[in-house]
C-alpha cells in the first residue's frame, strides 16, 4: 500500500511539473507572438514614421509662430498707452533691414512717372530735397529759374535775414517755396516733343517763325510728330517755360533749342473794351520773358510754339478774416495773400529794398512768415479774360505790384541790374521797371 501511495505521489508530481512547464511555454509563445506583431507594425512604416515627421513639422511651425508672435508683439499687441511708445517708435521697430529688397525697387525717391530713366530719378531726388510736402503742382508754384541775388545796381551774395535785400526770389526758391522746372524730350528727328513733367504739357520743340496771329492758329492745327490736338498756348502756359535766370533767350535752350529772343503768340485776345485796343492778342517776348499785347494784323509777324494738354487753371480765391485782418486764400496754388485796402499813391512802397523789407518784417493775421511774391506767383492773380482790373482777386486795384524777381538781363543803358519785375492789374501786363521807383506791394505766404 505504501508503495502504491508513493507511486501515486510521484505520478501526480510529474503531472504537476509537466502542467506548469506547458503553461510557461504557452506564455512564452504568446509573448513572442505579441512582440513580433509590434515589430511588424514598426517595420510597416505607416504609423510611427509619419508621427515622427509630424512632430518635426510641429516643431518648425512652432518656431515660426514664435517669430510671428514676437513680431506681433512689436506692433498691434502693444498697449502704447501703458508703455508710452509712440506710433513713430512702432514704425521704426518694424523697419527690418534684412527684409529690404536688394534690387532697390522700393526706393522712396524713385520717380513713378519714369522709373527706368536714371537721369530723371536723380533729378527728382535733388528736387525732392527742396519741395515743400503737398505743394500743388501748378503754374504759380513753379520756380522762375532765378538763382542769383541782386541789390539795386549789381549782383550780390545772397544776404542773411538781418541784412538788406533779404527775401529775394532766389532765396525762397532755395528754401523750397517753389518747384524747379523739369522737362524731358521725346521722339527723334525734326519733330521732337518737350514734355513738362510738372504741368503735364507737351510742347513742340520746333517753332514756326514770322506768321500773323491767324496763321499761327492754323499752324497749330496741323499734324506734328504724327499726331494732332495742338493749340496756341495761353499767356500763363507760355510764361511757364520762361527761365528768368537766363536772357537772350530767357529759356532753357537744352530743351527749347532755336528759341529766339523775339515775340511768340498766345491764344488769348486782349480783353480791353477800349476801341483802340480791339483786335489785339497777348504775346511773350523771350529776350527776358515779358508779357504784353499787339494787334492781330497781317503785318504783325511773330513766332509760334504750339502746346498740347489740359489748359492751366486760374486762381480760385476766398476771403477770410483771421485775427481781425483779411486774407485771401487761393485753393489752386495753396497760397495765402495779404488783403489790405489800397487806395492811392500813399500806399506805394518806395524801392525794391523797401518792398522786400516790408514783407519780411510784416506781422499780419497772426503770421510773421510773409514775403514778397516772385514773378510767377504774382502773375497767378491775373485773369486774361478780364480787364480793368484784369483779375478776379477780391478788391484788386488797377495798379502795378512789385515782385521779388530781378530782371536777369543787364540794363540796356548801363552795365548793371537796375530792373525788377512787376505785374500791372489794370490790363495784366508783366514787365520790368527800375528798382528805385515806387510801387504797390501785396505780400504772400504758404
C-alpha positions as CSV (number, residue, x, y, z in Angstrom):
1,X,0.0,0.0,0.0
2,X,2.8,2.4,0.9
3,X,4.4,1.6,-2.5
4,X,1.2,2.4,-4.2
5,X,0.9,5.7,-2.4
6,X,4.4,6.6,-3.2
7,X,3.9,5.8,-6.9
8,X,0.8,7.8,-6.9
9,X,2.6,10.8,-5.4
10,X,5.4,10.5,-8.0
11,X,2.9,10.3,-10.9
12,X,1.0,13.3,-9.5
13,X,4.1,15.3,-9.0
14,X,5.3,14.5,-12.6
15,X,1.9,15.6,-13.9
16,X,2.0,18.8,-11.9
17,X,5.5,19.6,-13.2
18,X,4.5,18.9,-16.7
19,X,1.4,21.1,-16.5
20,X,3.4,24.1,-15.2
21,X,6.0,23.6,-17.9
22,X,3.4,23.7,-20.6
23,X,1.8,26.9,-19.2
24,X,5.2,28.6,-19.2
25,X,5.8,27.5,-22.8
26,X,2.4,28.9,-23.9
27,X,3.1,32.1,-22.0
28,X,6.5,32.5,-23.7
29,X,5.0,31.7,-27.1
30,X,2.3,34.3,-26.6
31,X,4.8,36.9,-25.5
32,X,6.9,36.2,-28.6
33,X,3.9,36.5,-30.9
34,X,2.9,39.9,-29.4
35,X,6.4,41.2,-29.7
36,X,6.6,40.0,-33.3
37,X,3.3,41.8,-34.2
38,X,4.6,45.0,-32.6
39,X,7.9,44.7,-34.5
40,X,5.9,44.1,-37.8
41,X,4.0,47.3,-37.0
42,X,7.2,49.2,-36.5
43,X,8.6,48.0,-39.8
44,X,5.4,48.7,-41.7
45,X,6.3,52.5,-41.8
46,X,2.6,53.6,-42.0
47,X,2.3,54.9,-38.5
48,X,5.3,55.7,-36.4
49,X,7.4,57.3,-39.1
50,X,4.5,59.7,-40.0
51,X,4.0,60.6,-36.4
52,X,7.7,61.3,-36.1
53,X,7.6,63.5,-39.2
54,X,4.6,65.4,-37.9
55,X,6.4,66.0,-34.7
56,X,9.3,67.6,-36.7
57,X,6.8,69.7,-38.6
58,X,5.1,70.9,-35.5
59,X,8.5,71.8,-34.0
60,X,9.3,74.0,-37.1
61,X,5.9,75.6,-37.2
62,X,6.1,76.3,-33.5
63,X,9.3,78.1,-34.2
64,X,7.8,80.2,-36.9
65,X,4.8,81.0,-34.8
66,X,7.2,82.1,-32.1
67,X,8.8,84.5,-34.5
68,X,5.4,85.7,-35.7
69,X,4.3,86.3,-32.1
70,X,7.4,88.3,-31.5
71,X,6.7,90.5,-34.5
72,X,3.1,91.0,-33.4
73,X,4.2,91.9,-30.0
74,X,6.2,94.8,-31.6
75,X,3.1,96.3,-33.2
76,X,-0.6,95.8,-32.7
77,X,-0.3,93.7,-29.4
78,X,1.5,96.5,-27.6
79,X,-0.6,98.7,-25.4
80,X,1.0,102.0,-26.2
81,X,-1.0,103.9,-23.6
82,X,0.8,101.9,-20.9
83,X,4.3,101.8,-22.4
84,X,4.5,105.3,-23.8
85,X,5.6,104.1,-27.2
86,X,4.6,106.4,-30.0
87,X,3.4,105.5,-33.5
88,X,6.7,106.6,-34.8
89,X,8.5,104.3,-32.4
90,X,6.4,101.4,-33.6
91,X,7.1,102.2,-37.3
92,X,10.8,102.4,-36.6
93,X,10.7,98.9,-34.9
94,X,9.0,97.5,-37.9
95,X,11.8,98.5,-40.2
96,X,13.8,95.3,-40.7
97,X,16.9,95.9,-42.8
98,X,17.2,92.2,-43.5
99,X,13.9,92.3,-45.5
100,X,14.8,95.2,-47.7
101,X,14.9,94.1,-51.3
102,X,18.4,94.2,-52.8
103,X,17.0,95.3,-56.1
104,X,16.2,98.8,-54.8
105,X,12.8,98.7,-56.5
106,X,11.1,100.2,-53.5
107,X,13.3,103.2,-53.0
108,X,11.2,106.1,-51.9
109,X,12.9,108.7,-54.2
110,X,12.2,106.8,-57.4
111,X,10.3,108.8,-60.0
112,X,7.0,107.0,-60.5
113,X,6.5,108.7,-63.9
114,X,9.5,107.1,-65.4
115,X,11.2,104.5,-63.2
116,X,13.5,103.3,-65.9
117,X,15.1,106.7,-66.5
118,X,18.0,107.0,-64.1
119,X,18.7,110.6,-65.0
120,X,15.1,111.6,-64.3
121,X,15.3,109.8,-61.0
122,X,18.5,111.6,-60.0
123,X,16.9,114.9,-60.9
124,X,13.8,114.1,-59.0
125,X,15.9,113.1,-55.9
126,X,17.5,116.5,-55.9
127,X,14.2,118.3,-56.4
128,X,12.6,116.4,-53.6
129,X,15.1,117.8,-51.1
130,X,13.7,121.3,-51.6
131,X,10.0,120.8,-52.4
132,X,7.5,121.5,-49.6
133,X,5.4,118.5,-48.9
134,X,2.0,118.6,-50.7
135,X,2.7,121.8,-52.6
136,X,0.3,121.9,-55.5
137,X,1.9,121.4,-58.9
138,X,0.5,124.4,-60.8
139,X,2.0,127.3,-62.7
140,X,2.1,129.7,-59.7
141,X,4.3,127.2,-57.7
142,X,6.8,126.6,-60.5
143,X,10.1,128.4,-59.9
144,X,11.0,131.3,-62.1
145,X,14.5,130.0,-62.6
146,X,16.2,132.8,-60.8
147,X,19.2,131.6,-58.7
148,X,21.1,134.8,-58.0
149,X,20.6,137.8,-55.8
150,X,20.9,141.5,-56.6
151,X,20.8,144.9,-55.0
152,X,19.7,147.9,-56.9
153,X,22.7,148.0,-59.2
154,X,24.7,144.8,-59.1
155,X,24.7,141.0,-58.5
156,X,25.5,140.3,-54.8
157,X,26.0,137.4,-52.5
158,X,22.6,136.4,-51.2
159,X,22.1,138.3,-47.9
160,X,21.3,136.9,-44.4
161,X,18.0,137.6,-42.7
162,X,19.3,140.6,-40.9
163,X,20.8,142.2,-43.9
164,X,19.5,144.5,-46.7
165,X,17.8,142.9,-49.7
166,X,17.0,139.7,-47.9
167,X,13.8,137.9,-49.2
168,X,14.6,137.7,-52.9
169,X,13.2,135.1,-55.3
170,X,16.3,133.0,-55.5
171,X,16.5,132.7,-51.7
172,X,12.9,131.4,-51.3
173,X,13.4,129.1,-54.3
174,X,16.4,127.5,-52.4
175,X,14.2,127.1,-49.3
176,X,11.7,125.1,-51.3
177,X,8.9,127.5,-51.8
178,X,8.6,126.5,-55.5
179,X,9.1,123.5,-57.7
180,X,12.0,123.7,-60.2
181,X,11.2,123.4,-63.9
182,X,11.6,119.8,-65.2
183,X,11.4,118.9,-68.9
184,X,12.1,115.8,-70.9
185,X,12.5,115.4,-74.7
186,X,10.5,112.6,-76.5
187,X,10.8,111.4,-80.1
188,X,13.5,111.8,-82.7
189,X,14.1,113.7,-85.9
190,X,12.9,117.2,-86.7
191,X,9.6,116.9,-84.8
192,X,10.6,116.3,-81.2
193,X,8.2,116.9,-78.2
194,X,9.2,118.6,-75.0
195,X,7.2,117.2,-72.0
196,X,6.8,119.4,-68.9
197,X,7.0,116.8,-66.1
198,X,5.4,119.2,-63.6
199,X,2.4,120.7,-65.6
200,X,2.0,117.7,-67.9
201,X,2.0,119.8,-71.0
202,X,3.6,118.8,-74.3
203,X,5.4,121.4,-76.4
204,X,6.5,121.3,-79.9
205,X,10.3,121.7,-79.9
206,X,10.3,123.0,-83.4
207,X,9.0,126.6,-83.9
208,X,7.3,128.3,-86.8
209,X,8.7,131.7,-87.5
210,X,7.2,135.0,-88.6
211,X,3.5,134.4,-89.0
212,X,0.5,136.6,-88.1
213,X,-1.9,135.5,-85.4
214,X,-4.5,133.9,-87.7
215,X,-1.9,131.8,-89.4
216,X,-0.4,130.9,-86.0
217,X,-3.6,129.2,-85.1
218,X,-3.6,127.3,-88.4
219,X,-0.1,126.2,-87.8
220,X,-1.0,124.6,-84.5
221,X,-4.0,122.8,-86.2
222,X,-1.6,120.8,-88.3
223,X,-0.1,117.4,-87.7
224,X,3.1,117.3,-85.7
225,X,5.1,114.3,-84.6
226,X,2.4,112.1,-86.1
227,X,-0.4,113.5,-84.0
228,X,-2.9,116.3,-83.7
229,X,-4.5,118.2,-80.9
230,X,-2.0,121.1,-80.8
231,X,-3.1,124.6,-80.0
232,X,-1.7,128.1,-79.2
233,X,-0.7,128.4,-75.5
234,X,-2.4,130.6,-73.0
235,X,-0.4,133.5,-71.6
236,X,0.4,131.7,-68.4
237,X,1.3,128.5,-70.2
238,X,3.8,130.3,-72.4
239,X,5.2,132.1,-69.3
240,X,5.6,128.7,-67.6
241,X,8.6,127.8,-69.9
242,X,10.3,131.2,-69.3
243,X,13.5,130.9,-67.3
244,X,14.2,134.2,-65.5
245,X,17.7,133.1,-64.6
246,X,18.6,133.4,-68.3
247,X,18.2,136.0,-71.0
248,X,18.6,136.4,-74.8
249,X,16.7,134.0,-74.8
250,X,15.1,133.6,-71.3
251,X,14.5,129.8,-71.7
252,X,16.5,126.6,-71.3
253,X,17.9,126.1,-74.7
254,X,18.8,122.5,-74.0
255,X,15.2,121.7,-74.2
256,X,14.0,124.5,-76.4
257,X,16.8,125.0,-79.0
258,X,16.3,127.5,-81.7
259,X,14.3,129.8,-79.5
260,X,14.9,133.4,-80.5
261,X,14.7,136.4,-78.1
262,X,11.7,137.7,-80.1
263,X,7.9,137.6,-79.7
264,X,5.7,134.5,-79.6
265,X,1.9,134.5,-80.0
266,X,-0.5,133.2,-77.3
267,X,-4.2,132.2,-77.8
268,X,-5.7,135.0,-75.7
269,X,-7.4,138.0,-77.0
270,X,-6.8,141.2,-75.1
271,X,-10.0,141.8,-73.1
272,X,-9.9,145.6,-73.2
273,X,-13.2,147.3,-74.1
274,X,-11.4,150.3,-75.5
275,X,-11.9,150.8,-79.2
276,X,-8.2,151.4,-79.8
277,X,-7.5,148.0,-78.2
278,X,-9.8,146.0,-80.4
279,X,-8.3,143.1,-82.3
280,X,-5.3,142.6,-80.0
281,X,-3.8,139.3,-78.7
282,X,-1.2,138.6,-76.0
283,X,2.4,137.6,-76.6
284,X,5.5,136.7,-74.7
285,X,8.9,138.1,-75.7
286,X,11.7,135.7,-74.9
287,X,14.7,138.1,-74.6
288,X,13.8,138.4,-70.9
289,X,10.3,136.9,-70.7
290,X,7.8,139.8,-70.6
291,X,4.1,139.6,-71.5
292,X,2.2,142.3,-73.4
293,X,-0.3,142.6,-76.3
294,X,-0.3,143.6,-80.0
295,X,-2.7,143.9,-83.0
296,X,-3.6,140.7,-84.8
297,X,-3.0,142.2,-88.2
298,X,-1.2,140.6,-91.1
299,X,1.6,143.0,-90.7
300,X,2.4,141.8,-87.2
301,X,4.6,138.7,-87.5
302,X,5.6,136.6,-84.6
303,X,6.8,133.1,-83.8
304,X,4.7,130.1,-82.8
305,X,5.4,127.3,-80.3
306,X,2.3,125.0,-80.0
307,X,1.3,123.1,-76.9
308,X,-1.0,120.2,-76.1
309,X,-2.6,119.2,-72.8
310,X,-5.1,120.4,-70.2
311,X,-5.3,124.2,-70.0
312,X,-3.8,125.6,-66.8
313,X,-6.3,126.8,-64.3
314,X,-6.8,130.4,-63.0
315,X,-6.9,131.1,-59.3
316,X,-9.9,130.4,-57.1
317,X,-10.0,133.0,-54.3
318,X,-11.7,133.1,-50.9
319,X,-11.6,136.0,-48.4
320,X,-11.2,135.1,-44.7
321,X,-10.8,137.2,-41.6
322,X,-8.1,136.0,-39.2
323,X,-7.3,137.9,-36.0
324,X,-9.1,140.9,-37.4
325,X,-7.1,141.0,-40.6
326,X,-8.5,140.0,-44.0
327,X,-6.6,137.4,-46.1
328,X,-7.3,135.8,-49.5
329,X,-6.6,132.1,-49.9
330,X,-6.1,130.6,-53.4
331,X,-7.2,127.0,-53.4
332,X,-5.4,126.4,-56.7
333,X,-1.9,127.3,-55.5
334,X,-2.3,126.9,-51.8
335,X,-1.0,130.4,-51.3
336,X,-2.4,133.0,-48.8
337,X,-2.3,136.6,-49.7
338,X,-2.4,139.8,-47.7
339,X,-5.6,141.7,-48.4
340,X,-5.2,145.3,-47.2
341,X,-7.2,148.2,-48.5
342,X,-5.1,150.1,-51.1
343,X,-6.3,153.5,-52.2
344,X,-3.8,155.9,-53.7
345,X,-0.1,156.6,-54.1
346,X,0.4,157.0,-50.4
347,X,0.2,153.2,-50.1
348,X,3.0,152.6,-52.5
349,X,6.4,151.4,-51.3
350,X,9.4,153.3,-52.5
351,X,12.0,150.9,-53.7
352,X,13.0,147.2,-54.3
353,X,14.8,147.1,-50.9
354,X,11.9,148.7,-49.1
355,X,9.4,146.3,-50.7
356,X,11.5,143.2,-49.6
357,X,11.9,144.6,-46.1
358,X,8.2,145.5,-45.7
359,X,7.1,141.9,-46.3
360,X,9.9,140.3,-44.3
361,X,9.0,142.4,-41.2
362,X,5.2,142.1,-41.6
363,X,3.1,140.5,-38.9
364,X,-0.4,140.2,-40.3
365,X,-3.4,137.9,-39.4
366,X,-1.2,136.4,-36.7
367,X,1.5,135.3,-39.1
368,X,5.1,136.6,-39.5
369,X,6.3,134.5,-42.4
370,X,5.2,136.8,-45.2
371,X,7.4,137.5,-48.2
372,X,7.4,139.4,-51.4
373,X,5.9,137.2,-54.2
374,X,8.0,136.1,-57.1
375,X,7.0,136.8,-60.8
376,X,5.1,133.6,-61.3
377,X,3.2,133.8,-58.0
378,X,2.1,137.4,-58.6
379,X,1.0,136.5,-62.2
380,X,-1.4,133.9,-60.9
381,X,-3.6,136.9,-59.6
382,X,-4.1,138.0,-63.2
383,X,-7.1,136.9,-65.3
384,X,-6.7,137.4,-69.0
385,X,-10.4,137.1,-69.7
386,X,-10.9,140.3,-67.6
387,X,-10.0,143.9,-67.9
388,X,-9.8,147.0,-65.6
389,X,-8.9,145.1,-63.4
390,X,-7.5,142.1,-65.2
391,X,-8.1,140.0,-62.1
392,X,-10.6,138.0,-60.1
393,X,-8.7,138.7,-56.8
394,X,-11.1,140.4,-54.3
395,X,-10.5,144.1,-54.1
396,X,-7.8,144.2,-56.7
397,X,-7.0,147.8,-57.8
398,X,-5.9,148.9,-61.2
399,X,-2.2,149.5,-60.3
400,X,1.2,147.8,-60.6
401,X,2.5,145.5,-57.9
402,X,6.2,144.6,-57.4
403,X,7.7,141.1,-57.3
404,X,10.9,139.7,-55.7
405,X,12.3,138.7,-59.1
406,X,15.0,140.8,-60.6
407,X,15.5,141.1,-64.4
408,X,18.5,138.9,-65.1
409,X,19.4,141.0,-68.1
410,X,21.5,144.0,-67.5
411,X,20.1,147.4,-68.2
412,X,20.4,148.4,-71.9
413,X,21.8,151.8,-70.9
414,X,24.4,150.7,-68.3
415,X,26.3,147.7,-67.1
416,X,24.1,147.0,-64.0
417,X,20.9,145.3,-62.8
418,X,18.5,148.2,-62.2
419,X,15.3,146.5,-63.0
420,X,12.8,144.3,-61.2
421,X,9.6,142.5,-62.5
422,X,6.1,143.8,-61.8
423,X,2.5,143.0,-62.8
424,X,0.1,145.7,-63.7
425,X,-3.5,144.7,-63.0
426,X,-5.1,147.4,-65.0
427,X,-4.7,145.1,-68.0
428,X,-2.4,142.2,-66.9
429,X,1.0,143.2,-68.5
430,X,4.1,141.5,-66.9
431,X,7.1,143.7,-67.4
432,X,10.1,145.2,-65.6
433,X,10.9,148.6,-64.1
434,X,13.6,150.4,-62.2
435,X,14.3,149.2,-58.7
436,X,14.3,152.8,-57.3
437,X,10.7,153.5,-58.4
438,X,7.7,153.3,-56.1
439,X,5.1,150.5,-56.5
440,X,2.4,148.7,-54.6
441,X,3.1,145.5,-52.6
442,X,0.9,142.6,-51.7
443,X,2.7,140.0,-49.5
444,X,2.2,136.3,-49.7
445,X,2.8,133.2,-47.6
446,X,2.3,129.5,-48.0
